[in-house]
Amino acid sequence: MKPDYPYALTFARYRELMEKDFARLLELTRSADAAARIPACPDWDVEQLVRHTALVYLQKAETIRTGAKPQGRWVPEDILQLGPAEILETCYQRITGEFDAHDPSDPAESWVTEDQTVGFWIRRLTHETSIHRYDLEAALGDPQPVETELAVDGIDEVLTVMFERGRSAGTDSGPAEVTGHLILESGGASWSVHLLPHDVEISADAAGSSPDASISGEPNDILLWLWGREPLPIQAGDAGLAAELRRRLAATT
């Protein structure tokens, strides 16, 4: 990874946490009712969530292997015919095989111009796995929190990579409804978010700021709120800014 991600973990730690969350995801996939609904994504059932996660793994494995994001009908038919647990395990083996075969600094296409590396995808897919592990547990009534260190890094990732850089990659949240300055504080870290009429500016240093509103809470709680999984943590000031941040996040992630 080339940009300065201030709360990034080591690649060994990302791989360890990804393996742990994947093991839980696979375990639950094998035992869950495939038709159970996903609370945060009511249009999805367990099988759809699992297949989505599997194909994200496979797409990124192909991106690393070939040097470009696959296009067209690229998923082999024999993989599509696999059951939920089988496709999840097969595609996870593909992406971890690519991770094992490369250094994190090796080139790999991504939407972040300054970070075209395999390490980008190690970080991104660790977060992807943790959120969808949580989703599956929530569908079964027993959601467990994201590891604290991963949640702090995850807050930074959703704000600065998925949201801020995602907008520059061509996504659009539509006309601004509310503008202003919002501070998020969690786990000893803080983020300054300026919601502008047609843009957003995010900084990992909110020292000395005088925001219009603030949000604070445990890292897991703020991360899951940012991803639309749980209610808004503690807030102060203009409540409309928190709602506007979530609206723009939902439109661009």
Secondary structure in CASP SS format (residue, H / E / C, confidence):
PFRMAT SS
TARGET T0000
AUTHOR 0000-0000-0000
METHOD secondary structure of the structure
MODEL  1
M C 1.00
K C 1.00
P C 1.00
D C 1.00
Y C 1.00
P C 1.00
Y C 1.00
A C 1.00
L C 1.00
T C 1.00
F H 1.00
A H 1.00
R H 1.00
Y H 1.00
R H 1.00
E H 1.00
L H 1.00
M H 1.00
E H 1.00
K H 1.00
D H 1.00
F H 1.00
A H 1.00
R H 1.00
L H 1.00
L H 1.00
E H 1.00
L H 1.00
T H 1.00
R H 1.00
S H 1.00
A C 1.00
D C 1.00
A C 1.00
A C 1.00
A C 1.00
R E 1.00
I E 1.00
P C 1.00
A C 1.00
C E 1.00
P E 1.00
D E 1.00
W E 1.00
D E 1.00
V H 1.00
E H 1.00
Q H 1.00
L H 1.00
V H 1.00
R H 1.00
H H 1.00
T H 1.00
A H 1.00
L H 1.00
V H 1.00
Y H 1.00
L H 1.00
Q H 1.00
K H 1.00
A H 1.00
E H 1.00
T H 1.00
I H 1.00
R H 1.00
T H 1.00
G C 1.00
A C 1.00
K C 1.00
P C 1.00
Q C 1.00
G C 1.00
R C 1.00
W C 1.00
V C 1.00
P C 1.00
E H 1.00
D H 1.00
I H 1.00
L H 1.00
Q C 1.00
L C 1.00
G C 1.00
P H 1.00
A H 1.00
E H 1.00
I H 1.00
L H 1.00
E H 1.00
T H 1.00
C H 1.00
Y H 1.00
Q H 1.00
R H 1.00
I H 1.00
T H 1.00
G H 1.00
E H 1.00
F H 1.00
D H 1.00
A H 1.00
H C 1.00
D C 1.00
P C 1.00
S C 1.00
D C 1.00
P E 1.00
A C 1.00
E C 1.00
S C 1.00
W C 1.00
V C 1.00
T C 1.00
E C 1.00
D C 1.00
Q C 1.00
T E 1.00
V H 1.00
G H 1.00
F H 1.00
W H 1.00
I H 1.00
R H 1.00
R H 1.00
L H 1.00
T H 1.00
H H 1.00
E H 1.00
T H 1.00
S H 1.00
I H 1.00
H H 1.00
R H 1.00
Y H 1.00
D H 1.00
L H 1.00
E H 1.00
A H 1.00
A H 1.00
L C 1.00
G C 1.00
D C 1.00
P C 1.00
Q C 1.00
P C 1.00
V C 1.00
E C 1.00
T H 1.00
E H 1.00
L H 1.00
A H 1.00
V H 1.00
D H 1.00
G H 1.00
I H 1.00
D H 1.00
E H 1.00
V H 1.00
L H 1.00
T H 1.00
V H 1.00
M H 1.00
F H 1.00
E H 1.00
R H 1.00
G H 1.00
R H 1.00
S H 1.00
A C 1.00
G C 1.00
T C 1.00
D C 1.00
S C 1.00
G C 1.00
P C 1.00
A C 1.00
E C 1.00
V C 1.00
T C 1.00
G E 1.00
H E 1.00
L E 1.00
I E 1.00
L E 1.00
E E 1.00
S E 1.00
G C 1.00
G C 1.00
A E 1.00
S E 1.00
W E 1.00
S E 1.00
V E 1.00
H E 1.00
L E 1.00
L C 1.00
P C 1.00
H C 1.00
D C 1.00
V E 1.00
E E 1.00
I E 1.00
S E 1.00
A C 1.00
D C 1.00
A C 1.00
A C 1.00
G C 1.00
S C 1.00
S C 1.00
P C 1.00
D C 1.00
A E 1.00
S E 1.00
I E 1.00
S E 1.00
G C 1.00
E C 1.00
P H 1.00
N H 1.00
D H 1.00
I H 1.00
L H 1.00
L H 1.00
W H 1.00
L H 1.00
W C 1.00
G C 1.00
R C 1.00
E C 1.00
P C 1.00
L C 1.00
P C 1.00
I E 1.00
Q E 1.00
A E 1.00
G E 1.00
D C 1.00
A H 1.00
G H 1.00
L H 1.00
A H 1.00
A H 1.00
E H 1.00
L H 1.00
R H 1.00
R H 1.00
R H 1.00
L H 1.00
A H 1.00
A H 1.00
T H 1.00
T C 1.00
END
